[in-house]
């Protein structure tokens, strides 16, 4: 694996020059501007403090970004991880968070070293979307204290916290409430202004709220002292490890490891689709594991890849992993230079950032797709996972999510057989259907079995492996009895790929149930009914060719997943998250 990493670095920095460094520098500074308010907010939301969030962002950018399997990946504290950690901190304290983070790092490292990253692709999109929405609810409800400017006793579950508000009652600090609302309004409306593209709305909102907090009559709790160091006074040491609780921390560590791996590979897949660069998933997991093993010894909290920060880096012109390192060095400089100013930031301002972030981290496109198109299995999986995440312990929610994945898999999945036969242009010409050169790069794919999340990736990988974007393809679907949301997303992705590259995609022998679902999902409106034929022969004639007599090439995709192959994690629903370039989760 080390030799693979060195080869990846050689390819990444081949022909590197001053111009490319300038692009990395600009992208790194831009990402730092986005990461600063989020690091502060997620540090507090994790049950630690703002300084812990900054240390996590700095070290994750250097360690995970520098050693990772994707040149575009930006890691740090995230909203999803903070929702898990706040519960752990309430139960075991920061020591428990740190030890669980180290154990999770070991689990992730071993997962990558054993090249087991492809297991994550077996988790269907509705389960991930439900878990994400549940975490968004927890983040929002967990910020009620800071939003109201009050302090209530810690609780292990968010439902206990909500019950306390109704039973005991609270007296809001209206100054804090006003500051939080100001931040939320700035984050919503600032990007719509011409200058909004230059400064992140979250950063602008915090600046405005901090200035307003200096006015007479506003007494809102602030972050407090930010130490000018990355080696915090409160940090994990071997002497401070709570050995009596280590056994109890194994299950929470598994949750942290699962969440970290899912978020990292999601981010890698989304970034890979944006850049066209294939991420090395197992190397990425090893780097995530190493980073999370080391970060607690500096006082930081578990980290994972952040989709929106990664998207900002890519959109800002990032070329190499130096963008991640530069973003960390910029944050480090801010810690040394502006620590006193950061300490004046009101906690209510961070609550405003997190409330908007919680709203935006919901995968609304996926939710509308599941419920708008009445996809029964997707709706059930999404709803059950969301409810379990909010009402139960997050560890239990992850286990339920995996159980839902297994149930859906067993209920829907059967083996998908794929055979490919190239079109013979010479036979086409002999039959009088046109000239040879008009029918190069044409092939028929014979499909047998349901197009579902756990198998449809093989179809996408087969097309990517054997046919360029300008190829003309026919999918013979007479053997496809059913299709799910992921299957539709993959068909859409392949169609867009061929259409954009000058090729084409036709469907033949589509089952009536499959055609009905394609119509309900809106795919046929985009695809065009003229591209669907009753039989394969009609589709071949439409291309002006016939299938050669060569034996079929049956694809049996195994091994590590490429970024294109992770259809169950990436397509339409999760790619939407990359569009939120100024906030993260």
N, C-alpha and C positions, 0 to 999 in steps of 0.2 A: 504493500500500500504506500510505503514511503517513496518508492521509485515512481509510482503513479503520480504522487503529489509533486515530485520534482519535475516530472515531464509536463504536468499541468502548468507549473510555474514557468518553465521554459517557453511553452506556447503562449502563455499570457503576456510575458514581457518581451517576446520577440519583436524587434523593431521599435522598442519603446524609446520615445524621444521627448524633447522639451515640451513640444506642443501637447502631447498626450498627458504629460505630468501636469501641465496647466489645467487641463480638463479635470483631472483627478483632484487637483487642489480646489478648484471652484466647486466641484460636486461635494467634496468633503466638508467645506465650510457651509454649504447650503444645508447639508444633512445635519450638521451640528446645530444650526439655528432651529431646525425642526425638533431635534432630539432633546435639546436643553429643557424646555418646559415639560416634555413628556417624561424625561428621566426624573425630574423633581416630583411630578405627580405620581408616577408609578412607584417610586420609592416610598412615599407616604401611604399609598394604597396597599402596599405589600405588608403593612404592619411594622415597617422599619421607619426610616426617616428619609428626607430629601437627599442627604449626603450619601446614603446607601444607594439610592437610585443613580446618582451621578457616578459613583465609583463603579457600579455595575456597567453603566453605559461605556465608561472609559476603558475598562478592562476587557469587556466583551468585544468592543470594536478592534482592539489590538490582538487579543488572543484568538478569539473565534474568527474574526474577520481575516486576520493574517494567516491562519492555518486552515481555513475552511475549504470546502470543495467547490465554491462558486465565487468568481471574482466580483460579483455585484452584491453579495449578501451583507446586510447591516444587522448586527445583533445587539441586544440590550434588554432592559426591563420592558415587559409588555403588560397590557391590561389583562389578557387571559391568564398569564402567570400570576399576576398580583391577586386575582380573585381566589386562586388556590392558596397562595401564601398567607393571606390575611386570616384565613381560618386556622391554618397551621400555627401562626404566631399567637393567636388567641388561646390555643390549647397548650402549646409547648414553649412559647416564648421564642425570641430570636435564635436562641441556641438550637431549638428544634428545626427552625427554618434552614439554618446553615448546615446542620448535619444531614437533613433530608436532601438538601441541594447537592452535597458531596456524593451521597449514595446515588441520587438520580444521575449525576454526572458519570459515575462508574457504570451504571446500567446503560446509558446512552453510548458511552465509549465502547463497551463490549458489543452492543448491538451493531455499531458501525464496523468494528473490527471483524465480526463474524459475517459481515455483509448481509445483514437482515433488514436493511432499510426498506426493501420492497414490501414487507409485511404491512406497513402503514397504508399502502394503496388499497388494502382490503376494507378499509373503513369507508362506508358510502357517504356521499355528499350530504344527505339529509341529517345523518347523525352528527357530522361535523358542524353543520349549520345550526342544529338545535343546541349543541354544546356551546357554540359561540354566542348565540342569543341568550342562553341562560347565564353565561358569564357576564354579558352586557348588563343584564338585570341586576346581578350581584354587585357589579361595580357601581352602578347608579345608586342602588339602595345603600351601599356601604359609604357613600359620600354625604349622606344626610347630615351627619354631625358637622362636618366641615362647611357644608352649604349653609347650615343654620348658625354656625359660629358657636357651637356648644360642645360639650364633652360628656358622653354617657359611658357606662361600664361596657367593657368588651364582651362580646358574645361569640360562641363557637359557630352559630348558624345565623344567617341573615333573618330568618323568621323570628328568632328570639329577639333580635335587635328591633324589629318592627313592632313586636308585641310590647316592648318596653316603652316605646314612644306613646302608644295608646293607653297603656296602664298608668304610667307615671306622669305623662304630659311633659312638654318642653316649653321654654321661653326663648324664642329666636333672638339672635343678635341681628337686628335689621341692617346694620352696617355691613356685616358679613354677607347677608343675603343679597344686598344691593351690589356688592363687589362681584359675587358669583354670577349674577345676572348680567352685569356689564361684560364679563369675560365671554359668556355664552353668546351674547349679541355680537360682540366683536368677531368671534370665531365664525359666526354664521354670515355676517354681512361684509366683513373686511375683504374676503376673497373676491367679492363682486366689484370692488373698486379697481381702477386701472393700476394703482400701485400695490394692490393686494398680492400680485404674483411674486413680488420681490421679498416680502417679509411674511413668514407664516402667521396665520391668524391667531394661533395659540400663543405665540411669543408676543405679538402685539397686544393681545388681551391681558396677558400677565403684566406687561409694562404699564398699561393704562390703569389696571386695578391697583398696582403697587403705588403709583403716583396718587391715585384717589385716596388710598388708605392713609396718606400723610395729612389729609385735611382734618381740621379740628372737628371733633364729635364722632369720628369713625374710629372705633376701637375693636379691630378684628384680629384674632390670633394669627401670628406669622410663623414662618418656617423655623426661625431661630438661627442659632450659630451654625455656620457651614465651615468645617475645618479645612485648612489649606493643605490637604494631603490626600493621598489615595489609600493610605494605611490607617483606617479608622481606629479609634480607641476601642469601640465596640466591634469585635471581630471574633471569628472562630480561632481557637487555639486548641492544640491537642489536650492541654490540661483542662480546658473548659468543656470538653465533649461530655454531654450527659449520657454516660454509658448505660445507665439504668433505663433510658428511654429509646435506645437505638433500635431495639426489636420492634417497638411500637411505631417507629418512623419508617419501617420498610414499605408498608402499603402506601402512605403518603408520598414516599419517594418514587414509587412506581407510577403514581398519578403525575408527578412532576415530570418524570422521564417520558411518559407517553405524550403528555401535552407538549413538552419541548420538542420531541421528535416530530410530532404532527405539524406543529407550527413551522419548524425549520424546513421540512420537506415541502410543505405547502408554499412557503416563501421561495424556495429554490425553484420549484416548478413554475410559479408565476413569473419570477424573474427570468427564468430560462425562456419562457414564451415571449417575454418582452424583448429579449436581447438576441435570441437565437443561439445562445451558448448553452451547451449541455452541462448541467451541474453534475458533480461527482457526489452522489448522495451519501455513500458510506464514509467518504472522507469528511463530508460536512458533519455527519453524526459524531465521528471521532473528535473533531474540533469542538463541537458543542459539548461533548463530554469532558474534554480536558479543561475547557473554560469554566464549566460549572464546578469542577473539582477544586479549582484554584481560587475562584472569586470569593467564596465565603471566608477564606483566610485573610482577605483584605477588608472584610466588613460588608461586602455586597450581597445581593440576593440572586437566586437562580435567573438565568437569562436565556433567551431564545431569539431566533431570527424574527425581525419585524417587517411585515410586508409593506406597510406604507413608507417607512424609512428607506427600505430597499428600492421602492418605486421612485422616491424622490431622488435617490442617487442615480438611478438609470436615466430618469428624465433630465437630470442636470448634467449629463454627459460623462458619467463615470466610465472609465476604461478598465481599471484594474482594482485589486483589493487595497491599493494604497488609499482609495477613497475612504474606506472604513478606518484605516489607521489615522488618516488626517482628521477625520471627524472626531476621533478620540483625543488626539493631541489638541484640537481646538477646544474641546470640553475641558481638558486638563488646564489649559491656559486660562479659561474662564474661572475655574476653581481658584487658581492662584491669584488672579487679578480682581475678580468681582465677587468674591465670597461674601463680604459684608452686605453688598447690595442684594444678593440672592437671599440672604437671611431675612430680608424685609418683606419678601413676597408673602402675601396673605394666604393662609390655607384655604380660604374660601375661593381664591382665584384658581388654585389647583383643582378644587372641587368642580368649578365651572368647566375647566378643561376636560376633566374626566367624564362629566355628564354628557358633553357633546360627543366625546370619543365613544362613550358607551352606545349612544344612538347610532353613530356612523359605523360601528363595527358590526352591526347586524347586517347579514347578507340579504338585503331587501330584494334584490333581483331573484335570488334563489327562493325566498319565501313566497313571493308573488307567483313564481313559476310553479312551485309545489301545489299551492292552494288554488291559484287561478286556473290551472289545468286539471285540477282534481286528481292528482296522482296519489292514490290511496296509500300505498306503502310508504311513499316519501312523507306524506302528511303525518302518518302514525309515528314513524321513526323520529321526525322532527319534534313533534309535540311531546312524546314520551321523554326524549333526551332533554329537552328544555325544562320540563317539569321536574325531572330528577335532579338536574343541575341546581335549580333554585331551591327546591324543598328538602333535598337530602344533602348529605356530605358530598363534596365534590369527588372524593375518591370513589364513593358508591356510584355517582353519576357516570364516571368514566367506565366503570365496570358494566353498568347498565347499557351504556353506549356500545361497548364491545359486544355485549349480549345481543343487542338489537341488530348489530352488524351480522352476527352469526345467524340469527333467525331469518333475516332478510335473505342472506346468502343461501341458506338451506331451502327456503320457501321458493325462491325464484331461480336459483342458479343451476345450470347444467352445462355440460361441456360445449364450448363453442368451437366448431370445426371450421377451419379456413383453408380453402385451396385456391391457388392462383394459376390461371392459364394465360399466357401472353397471346396477344392477337398476332396472327401471321399476315403481314401486309401483302406478301406474294400471293397467298391463296385468295385474298380479297381481290387483288387485281385480276387474277385469273378468272374469278367469278364475275368480273365486270362491274365491280362496285367502286372503282376509282383508282387513283394512283397510289403507289406504295408510300411515298414520302408524306402523304396526308394522314397516314395511319400508324406512324411510329409511336412508340411509348403508349400502346393501348393494351389493356389487360382486363380479364374478367375474374372477379373474386366470388367464389361459391361459398356461401355462409350457411351453416347448419347449427341451430341452437339459439337460445335467447340472447339478445344484445343487452347484457346487464353489466353493472359496475365492475364486477370482479373478473370479467372475461373480455369485455369490449376493448380494453387496453391492447390486447393482442392484435386486434384488427388495425388499430391506429399504428402500432409498431410495425406491422407487416407492410402497410402502405408506405410508411416513412422509409423502410429498409429497401423496398424493391422498386418503388415508382417515384420519379421526380414530380415536382409541382405542375409541370406542363403535360403530364400523362393524362390520357383519356381512360377513365375507369368505369366499369360496370359492376355493381354489387347485385348478384343473384340472391334474392332474399326469400325464395320459396321455402327454405328450411328454417326461417326465423319466425317462431310463433309469437314472440313477445319482445317488447323493448321498454327500457326504463328511461328516466331523465338523463342519466349519464350516457346511455346509448344514443339518445337524440343529440346530446351535446357533442359527442364524438362524430356523428354523421355531419353535423353542422360544421365542425372544425375541419374535417376532411374536405367537405364541399368548398369552404372558404379557401382552403389551401390550394385546391386544384383550380378554382375559378381565378384566384389572384395570380397564379402562375401561368395562366394561359391554357390550362387543361380543362377537363370536364368530369363530371360524375353523373352517371345514370343509375337508376334503380330498376330492377326487374323482378316480377313475381312477388310483389309485396302482399303479405297476408292482410286481410280486411281489417283485423284488429290492430295490426301495426300501422296500417294506413290511417285508421281512425285516430290513433294517438298522435301520429305525425301531424295530422290536420288540426287537432285540438291544441297542440303545442305551438302552432304557428309555423312549424318547420316547412310545411308544403307551400305556404304563402311566400316564403323566402326562396325555397328551392325551385319551385315551379312545377306544376303538374305535368308539363310537357316532357319532363325528364324521367317520368315513371312509365314503364312498359309492362304489358301483361306477361311476356316471356323474354328470356335471355336472347333468343334468336332475333326478336324484333329490335331489341336494344343494340345488338351487334350490327344489324343492317343499318340502324340509325347512325352508328359510327362509321358505316361503310366498310365493315370488315367482318371476318368470322374467326372463331377461336381456332388456333392451331391444334395439331394432334399431339403436341408435347405433353408428357405426363404432368399432372398438377404438382405444384410446389406447396406442400402443406406446412404452414407455419406453426411452430410450437414454441411460443416465446417464453424463455426462461432467463434466469440471471437477474442482474441488477436492472432496475427500471431507469430508462432514460426520462428526461423531463417531458418529452412528448407523450410517453407511455402512461403518465400518471393521470389518466382521464378522470378517475373517480375523485381526484383531489382538486383539480385545477379548473376545468373548463367552466363556462359561463359564470357559475355562482361565485367562485373564489377569485377569479380574475377581477371581479368588480371591486375587491378590496384594494387593489393596487391603484385605483383611481383616486382614493382619498389621500392625496399627497401631503396634506398638512397636518394630519392627525394620525394616531396609531393605536394599536391595541395589543 
